[in-house]
Amino acid sequence: MSHSQVDVVIAGGGLAGLAAAKSLVDAGLSVQLLEKRPILGGKVSAWKDADGDWIESGLHVFFGAYEEIFVLMRELGIYHHVLWKEHVLTYTLNQGERFEFRTLPLPTPLHLLPAVFQNHYFSLGEKLTLAKALVPILFGSEKYYAEQDKITYQDWHRKVGIADRMLSKMFLPMTLALKFLAPHEIAGRIVLDVAGLFLRQDRASRMGFLRGSPMDYLVGPLADYVRQKGGQIETGAAVKEVLLNDDDSIAGLEMADGRIVRGKDYLFALPIHKLNQLVPDRWRAKYPVFAHLKQFEGVPVITVQVWLDRQVTGIDNILFCPDGVIPVYADMGNTTPDYHYDGKSRMQFVMAPARDYMGWDDEAIVAKVWSDVQRVFPETTRDARIVKSSVVKIPQSVYWPKPGLDHLRPTQATPIANLFLAGGYTQQRFYDSMEGAVSSGRRAARALLASHMARATARHEESQTIALTHPQTA
């Protein structure tokens, strides 16, 4: 059984695949999007529990540095659902200790310097080690940044002489929030890329939350738009195998239900481990880009949500914690109006690094997280009780940016004439993030459209040549 052929078949219904689908239907192409899971959204997916409360696959925060996702949201008329918070980074430590970084309306990078030097948690000597390191971050060349991909962030941090206490208290939760891995496990470049961006743009580190569920205010409207423009979207549609033509191009996709889905072009917007499962051995043997992808793997992530019987934080923003297993979290009852919980706390935590806890049962994970909350909010949690909780485990989420891997990230165009790639592991500035997903999807769509136009031009020129040389045949 075979479907009628469409212009483009997209495998993967996360933000990257949906963003690509929007660009393609806007260009007038017919699109069929296939998503293995029963819901769309990928890493930004959400679903309702038995009580009708939204469960999110992760803690999703918008940054002022993002660009393409905001262009997309404005095109959809949903940008106003991003609620921007006070421009401050709040760190919560043991026994209720706190420190903050606040920016001031000064030219970049001066806007962040008061935030550093007015901070009373670190000593002057420690702050001066950080100030010295700002020079290579701000003024390092692309060659310099590329060199830092060969070492871990922890090695770079120590090489430039930043105090170790700043690494453990300030930068550890930032790297865990960025990639769910500790500083000694990720390449220096990825942290420097983000830090440099925040230093160069005065509002880059400003953070915002959606008004409610991403299904209501981002993923859903995006999918609805694609459908309204004629795009087909299927959930519960798992790709089993990639079928090839003699020239290594894709002939079709064999589905788990036995169907063959065919298109003129194919766009894979899949997590890296799913993509690696589908890459044919023939490609891997002939094209280095596909062999290199075997070096990429996903990072385990655990997201925990707890509903409490009282208000614990009172803070309407993201929170960082260098002590324990909750490096980044938020009280969604404060940040997200649709999640308002009668004035009580509804907290969502990223548990990282997560690999040591993937085998734990949900009850033990919640108890571990709650013990950390009690340590950083000792007064307000003294008599607090958890009403209910949820635990979401993702064995392989964002890709692991190991040292030396960055130069192997593929472009969205591939050596296969009718295959294009999207996802955080592909080349774009924002790695695995909502911005990175949208940017990669739109880049993949542009590459596909350029190829589509080139082939159309070639066919037109060929027909013109035939008409001139064989007028009777034409």
C-alpha positions as CSV (number, residue, x, y, z in Angstrom):
1,M,0.0,0.0,0.0
2,S,1.4,3.4,-0.9
3,H,0.4,7.0,-0.4
4,S,0.3,9.4,-3.3
5,Q,3.5,11.3,-3.6
6,V,3.9,14.7,-2.0
7,D,6.6,17.3,-2.5
8,V,8.2,16.8,0.9
9,V,8.0,14.2,3.6
10,I,9.1,15.3,7.0
11,A,10.0,12.8,9.7
12,G,9.7,14.3,13.2
13,G,7.0,16.5,14.7
14,G,9.1,18.6,17.1
15,L,9.7,22.3,16.8
16,A,12.3,21.7,14.1
17,G,10.0,19.6,11.9
18,L,7.0,21.9,12.4
19,A,9.0,25.0,11.7
20,A,10.3,23.5,8.5
21,A,6.8,22.4,7.5
22,K,5.5,26.0,7.9
23,S,8.3,27.4,5.7
24,L,7.6,24.8,3.1
25,V,3.8,25.1,3.0
26,D,4.3,28.9,2.9
27,A,6.4,28.3,-0.3
28,G,3.5,26.4,-1.9
29,L,4.9,22.9,-1.5
30,S,2.8,19.9,-0.4
31,V,4.0,18.5,2.9
32,Q,3.4,15.3,4.8
33,L,4.8,15.3,8.4
34,L,5.2,12.0,10.3
35,E,5.5,11.8,14.1
36,K,6.1,8.6,15.9
37,R,4.6,9.6,19.2
38,P,0.8,10.3,19.7
39,I,1.6,14.0,20.4
40,L,3.6,16.7,18.7
41,G,6.3,18.9,20.1
42,G,9.3,16.7,20.7
43,K,11.3,18.1,23.5
44,V,8.7,20.8,23.9
45,S,5.7,18.4,24.1
46,A,3.1,18.5,26.9
47,W,0.1,16.4,27.9
48,K,-2.6,16.5,30.5
49,D,-2.7,14.2,33.5
50,A,-5.9,12.6,35.0
51,D,-6.7,15.8,36.8
52,G,-6.5,17.9,33.7
53,D,-3.2,19.5,34.7
54,W,-0.5,20.0,32.0
55,I,2.6,17.8,32.3
56,E,5.6,19.2,30.4
57,S,8.5,17.3,29.0
58,G,10.9,19.9,30.2
59,L,11.4,23.4,31.7
60,H,11.1,25.8,28.7
61,V,12.4,29.3,28.9
62,F,12.8,32.0,26.2
63,F,15.9,34.2,26.1
64,G,16.1,37.7,24.7
65,A,18.9,36.5,22.4
66,Y,16.5,34.3,20.5
67,E,15.5,35.6,17.0
68,E,14.0,33.1,14.6
69,I,11.5,31.6,17.1
70,F,10.2,35.1,17.7
71,V,9.9,35.8,14.0
72,L,7.9,32.5,13.7
73,M,5.7,33.4,16.6
74,R,5.0,36.8,15.3
75,E,4.0,35.3,11.9
76,L,1.6,33.0,13.8
77,G,0.3,35.9,15.9
78,I,1.3,34.2,19.2
79,Y,4.4,36.2,20.3
80,H,2.3,38.1,22.9
81,H,2.0,34.9,24.9
82,V,5.7,35.2,25.9
83,L,5.8,36.9,29.3
84,W,9.1,38.6,30.0
85,K,10.4,38.5,33.5
86,E,12.6,40.9,35.5
87,H,16.2,40.8,34.1
88,V,17.9,39.1,37.1
89,L,19.6,35.8,37.7
90,T,18.7,34.4,41.1
91,Y,20.9,31.7,42.8
92,T,19.4,29.8,45.7
93,L,21.8,28.0,48.0
94,N,21.8,25.9,51.2
95,Q,20.1,27.2,54.3
96,G,18.3,29.9,52.4
97,E,21.4,31.8,51.2
98,R,20.9,33.8,48.0
99,F,22.9,35.9,45.5
100,E,21.7,37.7,42.4
101,F,23.1,39.2,39.2
102,R,21.2,42.2,37.9
103,T,21.9,44.1,34.7
104,L,21.9,47.8,34.3
105,P,20.9,50.0,31.3
106,L,24.5,50.5,30.1
107,P,26.3,49.9,26.8
108,T,27.4,46.3,26.3
109,P,29.3,44.7,27.9
110,L,29.2,47.2,30.7
111,H,25.6,46.2,31.5
112,L,26.9,43.0,33.2
113,L,29.9,44.4,35.1
114,P,27.8,46.0,37.9
115,A,26.0,42.7,38.2
116,V,29.3,41.0,38.9
117,F,31.0,43.6,41.1
118,Q,28.0,44.6,43.2
119,N,27.6,40.9,44.1
120,H,28.6,40.3,47.7
121,Y,28.7,36.5,47.6
122,F,32.1,36.3,45.9
123,S,35.3,38.0,47.1
124,L,36.9,40.9,45.1
125,G,39.7,38.6,44.2
126,E,37.3,36.0,42.8
127,K,35.4,38.7,40.8
128,L,38.6,40.0,39.4
129,T,39.5,36.6,38.0
130,L,36.2,36.6,36.1
131,A,36.8,40.2,34.8
132,K,40.1,39.2,33.4
133,A,38.5,36.2,31.5
134,L,35.9,38.5,29.9
135,V,38.6,39.7,27.3
136,P,38.9,36.3,25.4
137,I,35.1,35.8,25.7
138,L,34.3,39.1,24.2
139,F,37.1,39.6,21.7
140,G,38.2,36.1,20.9
141,S,38.3,35.3,17.1
142,E,36.4,32.4,15.5
143,K,39.7,30.5,15.4
144,Y,40.0,31.0,19.2
145,Y,36.5,29.8,19.8
146,A,37.1,26.7,17.6
147,E,40.2,25.9,19.6
148,Q,38.2,25.8,22.8
149,D,36.1,23.1,21.4
150,K,39.0,20.7,21.9
151,I,38.9,21.1,25.7
152,T,36.3,20.9,28.4
153,Y,34.7,24.0,29.8
154,Q,36.2,23.2,33.2
155,D,39.7,23.0,31.6
156,W,39.1,26.4,29.9
157,H,37.7,27.9,33.1
158,R,40.9,26.9,35.0
159,K,43.2,27.8,32.1
160,V,42.1,31.4,32.1
161,G,42.4,31.6,35.9
162,I,38.8,32.0,37.0
163,A,38.3,31.0,40.7
164,D,37.1,27.4,41.2
165,R,34.5,28.7,43.6
166,M,32.9,30.6,40.8
167,L,32.9,27.4,38.7
168,S,31.1,25.4,41.4
169,K,28.6,28.1,42.6
170,M,28.0,30.3,39.5
171,F,28.8,28.3,36.3
172,L,27.9,24.8,37.3
173,P,24.2,25.4,37.3
174,M,24.5,27.4,34.1
175,T,26.2,24.5,32.3
176,L,23.7,22.0,33.8
177,A,20.8,24.2,32.6
178,L,22.4,24.6,29.2
179,K,23.2,20.9,28.4
180,F,22.3,18.9,31.6
181,L,25.9,18.0,32.0
182,A,28.7,19.2,34.3
183,P,31.5,21.5,33.2
184,H,34.0,18.7,32.9
185,E,31.8,16.8,30.4
186,I,31.1,19.4,27.7
187,A,33.3,21.3,25.3
188,G,34.5,24.8,26.3
189,R,33.1,26.3,23.1
190,I,29.4,25.8,23.8
191,V,29.6,27.7,27.1
192,L,31.7,30.5,25.6
193,D,29.3,30.9,22.7
194,V,26.4,31.5,25.0
195,A,28.4,33.6,27.5
196,G,29.8,35.7,24.7
197,L,26.3,36.3,23.3
198,F,25.0,37.4,26.7
199,L,27.9,39.8,27.1
200,R,27.6,41.4,23.7
201,Q,23.8,42.0,23.9
202,D,22.3,43.8,26.8
203,R,19.0,42.0,26.7
204,A,20.2,38.6,25.6
205,S,20.0,37.0,29.0
206,R,16.5,38.3,29.7
207,M,14.1,35.4,30.3
208,G,10.5,34.8,29.5
209,F,7.9,32.1,30.0
210,L,4.8,31.1,27.9
211,R,1.4,32.1,29.4
212,G,0.6,28.4,29.7
213,S,1.2,25.0,28.0
214,P,3.4,25.0,24.9
215,M,0.6,22.9,23.3
216,D,-1.8,25.8,23.7
217,Y,0.6,28.6,22.9
218,L,3.3,27.3,20.5
219,V,3.2,23.8,19.2
220,G,-0.6,23.6,18.8
221,P,-0.9,26.9,16.9
222,L,2.1,26.0,14.7
223,A,0.6,22.6,13.8
224,D,-2.8,24.2,13.2
225,Y,-1.3,26.7,10.8
226,V,0.5,23.9,8.8
227,R,-2.8,22.0,8.5
228,Q,-4.7,25.1,7.5
229,K,-2.2,25.6,4.6
230,G,-2.8,22.1,3.4
231,G,0.0,20.2,5.1
232,Q,-0.7,16.7,6.3
233,I,0.3,15.8,9.9
234,E,0.2,12.2,11.2
235,T,0.9,11.2,14.8
236,G,1.5,7.6,15.7
237,A,3.4,7.2,12.4
238,A,6.8,5.5,13.0
239,V,9.3,5.2,10.2
240,K,10.8,1.7,10.1
241,E,13.3,1.9,7.3
242,V,14.7,4.3,4.6
243,L,14.4,2.8,1.1
244,L,17.0,3.8,-1.4
245,N,17.3,4.3,-5.2
246,D,20.4,3.1,-7.0
247,D,22.0,6.6,-6.8
248,D,21.6,6.5,-2.9
249,S,18.7,9.0,-3.0
250,I,15.6,8.1,-0.9
251,A,13.0,6.1,-2.8
252,G,10.5,6.1,0.1
253,L,10.0,5.5,3.8
254,E,8.7,2.1,5.0
255,M,6.4,2.7,8.0
256,A,5.9,0.4,11.0
257,D,2.4,-0.3,9.7
258,G,3.7,-1.5,6.4
259,R,2.9,1.6,4.3
260,I,5.4,3.1,1.9
261,V,5.4,6.9,2.1
262,R,7.0,8.7,-0.8
263,G,8.0,12.3,-1.5
264,K,10.2,14.1,-3.9
265,D,12.3,15.4,-1.0
266,Y,12.7,14.2,2.6
267,L,13.5,16.2,5.7
268,F,14.6,14.4,8.9
269,A,13.9,16.4,12.0
270,L,14.7,13.6,14.5
271,P,16.7,13.3,17.7
272,I,20.2,12.2,16.9
273,H,19.8,8.6,18.3
274,K,16.6,8.1,16.2
275,L,18.4,9.5,13.1
276,N,21.3,7.1,13.7
277,Q,18.9,4.2,13.8
278,L,17.5,5.0,10.4
279,V,20.7,5.9,8.5
280,P,21.3,3.1,6.0
281,D,24.6,1.2,6.2
282,R,25.2,2.2,2.6
283,W,25.3,5.9,3.4
284,R,27.5,5.4,6.4
285,A,30.0,3.5,4.4
286,K,30.2,6.0,1.5
287,Y,29.6,9.4,3.1
288,P,31.7,10.6,6.1
289,V,29.0,12.9,7.4
290,F,26.8,9.9,8.3
291,A,29.8,8.0,9.8
292,H,30.5,11.0,12.0
293,L,27.0,11.1,13.3
294,K,27.7,7.8,15.1
295,Q,29.8,9.9,17.5
296,F,26.8,11.9,18.6
297,E,24.6,10.7,21.4
298,G,21.8,12.1,23.5
299,V,21.9,13.2,27.2
300,P,19.5,11.8,29.8
301,V,17.1,14.3,31.3
302,I,14.6,14.1,34.2
303,T,12.0,16.7,34.8
304,V,10.1,16.8,38.1
305,Q,6.9,18.7,38.9
306,V,5.5,19.0,42.4
307,W,2.2,20.7,43.5
308,L,2.4,22.0,47.1
309,D,-0.2,22.8,49.7
310,R,1.3,26.4,50.2
311,Q,3.4,29.1,48.6
312,V,7.1,28.3,49.0
313,T,9.1,30.6,46.7
314,G,7.1,33.7,45.8
315,I,9.6,34.3,42.9
316,D,8.3,35.0,39.4
317,N,11.4,33.9,37.4
318,I,13.9,31.2,36.7
319,L,16.0,30.0,39.7
320,F,19.4,28.4,39.8
321,C,20.9,26.1,42.4
322,P,24.5,25.0,42.5
323,D,23.9,22.7,45.5
324,G,22.3,19.3,44.9
325,V,20.4,18.0,41.9
326,I,18.1,20.9,40.9
327,P,20.4,23.3,39.0
328,V,17.5,25.1,37.3
329,Y,13.9,25.4,38.3
330,A,10.9,27.7,38.5
331,D,7.6,28.0,40.4
332,M,5.2,27.7,37.5
333,G,2.4,28.9,39.7
334,N,4.1,32.3,39.7
335,T,5.6,32.4,36.2
336,T,2.8,31.0,34.2
337,P,-0.7,32.4,34.6
338,D,-2.5,29.3,33.2
339,Y,-0.7,27.2,35.9
340,H,-1.8,29.5,38.8
341,Y,-2.5,27.1,41.7
342,D,-4.7,29.1,44.1
343,G,-1.6,31.1,45.3
344,K,0.3,27.9,46.1
345,S,3.6,26.7,44.6
346,R,3.6,24.5,41.5
347,M,7.3,23.9,40.9
348,Q,9.1,22.4,37.9
349,F,12.7,21.2,38.2
350,V,15.4,20.0,35.9
351,M,17.2,17.2,37.6
352,A,20.8,17.1,36.3
353,P,23.1,15.3,35.8
354,A,20.4,12.7,35.5
355,R,22.2,9.5,34.4
356,D,22.6,8.2,38.0
357,Y,18.9,8.6,38.7
358,M,17.4,7.1,35.5
359,G,16.9,3.8,37.3
360,W,15.3,5.3,40.4
361,D,11.6,5.0,40.9
362,D,9.5,8.1,40.8
363,E,8.9,8.2,44.5
364,A,12.6,8.2,45.3
365,I,13.3,10.9,42.7
366,V,10.7,13.2,44.1
367,A,12.0,12.6,47.6
368,K,15.5,13.5,46.4
369,V,14.3,16.7,44.7
370,W,12.2,17.7,47.7
371,S,15.1,17.3,50.1
372,D,17.0,19.9,48.0
373,V,14.0,22.2,48.0
374,Q,13.9,22.0,51.8
375,R,17.5,22.9,52.0
376,V,17.3,26.0,49.9
377,F,13.9,27.1,51.3
378,P,14.3,25.9,54.9
379,E,11.7,28.4,56.4
380,T,8.8,28.1,54.0
381,T,9.0,24.4,53.5
382,R,9.1,23.5,57.2
383,D,5.4,22.4,57.3
384,A,4.8,22.2,53.5
385,R,3.3,19.0,52.0
386,I,3.5,17.7,48.4
387,V,-0.1,17.3,47.1
388,K,1.0,15.5,43.9
389,S,4.0,15.1,41.6
390,S,5.1,13.9,38.2
391,V,8.4,12.6,36.8
392,V,9.3,12.7,33.2
393,K,12.4,10.7,32.1
394,I,13.9,11.1,28.7
395,P,16.8,8.6,28.2
396,Q,18.3,10.6,25.2
397,S,17.3,14.2,24.9
398,V,19.7,17.0,23.7
399,Y,22.9,16.0,22.0
400,W,26.1,15.7,24.0
401,P,28.6,18.4,22.9
402,K,31.8,16.4,23.7
403,P,35.1,18.1,23.2
404,G,36.2,17.9,19.5
405,L,32.7,17.3,18.2
406,D,31.6,20.7,17.0
407,H,33.3,20.6,13.6
408,L,31.4,17.3,12.9
409,R,28.0,18.9,13.2
410,P,26.4,18.5,9.8
411,T,24.8,21.3,7.6
412,Q,21.1,21.0,6.8
413,A,21.9,20.0,3.2
414,T,23.4,16.5,2.9
415,P,25.3,14.5,0.2
416,I,22.0,12.8,-0.5
417,A,20.3,14.8,-3.2
418,N,16.8,14.6,-1.7
419,L,17.6,14.5,2.0
420,F,17.8,17.5,4.4
421,L,18.4,17.5,8.2
422,A,17.1,19.6,11.0
423,G,17.8,19.5,14.8
424,G,20.0,21.0,17.5
425,Y,23.0,18.9,16.4
426,T,23.0,20.5,13.0
427,Q,25.0,23.7,12.4
428,Q,23.3,26.8,13.9
429,R,24.2,29.1,16.8
430,F,21.8,28.0,19.5
431,Y,22.5,24.2,19.7
432,D,19.7,22.2,21.3
433,S,17.2,24.9,22.4
434,M,13.8,26.1,21.2
435,E,15.6,28.7,19.1
436,G,18.1,26.1,17.8
437,A,15.2,23.8,16.8
438,V,13.3,26.5,14.9
439,S,16.5,27.9,13.3
440,S,17.6,24.5,12.1
441,G,14.1,23.7,10.7
442,R,14.0,27.0,8.8
443,R,17.5,26.5,7.5
444,A,16.7,23.0,6.3
445,A,13.6,24.3,4.5
446,R,15.7,27.0,2.8
447,A,18.2,24.5,1.7
448,L,15.4,22.2,0.4
449,L,13.7,25.1,-1.5
450,A,17.0,26.1,-3.0
451,S,17.5,22.6,-4.3
452,H,13.9,22.5,-5.5
453,M,14.4,25.7,-7.5
454,A,17.7,24.5,-8.9
455,R,16.2,21.3,-10.2
456,A,13.2,23.2,-11.6
457,T,15.6,25.6,-13.4
458,A,17.6,22.7,-14.8
459,R,14.4,21.0,-16.1
460,H,13.3,24.2,-17.7
461,E,16.6,24.8,-19.4
462,E,16.6,21.2,-20.6
463,S,13.2,21.5,-22.1
464,Q,14.2,24.8,-23.8
465,T,17.3,23.1,-25.3
466,I,15.1,20.2,-26.6
467,A,12.7,22.8,-28.1
468,L,15.5,24.6,-29.9
469,T,17.3,21.5,-31.2
470,H,14.3,19.3,-31.9
471,P,11.3,21.6,-32.5
472,Q,9.1,18.9,-34.0
473,T,9.7,16.7,-31.0
474,A,9.0,19.6,-28.6
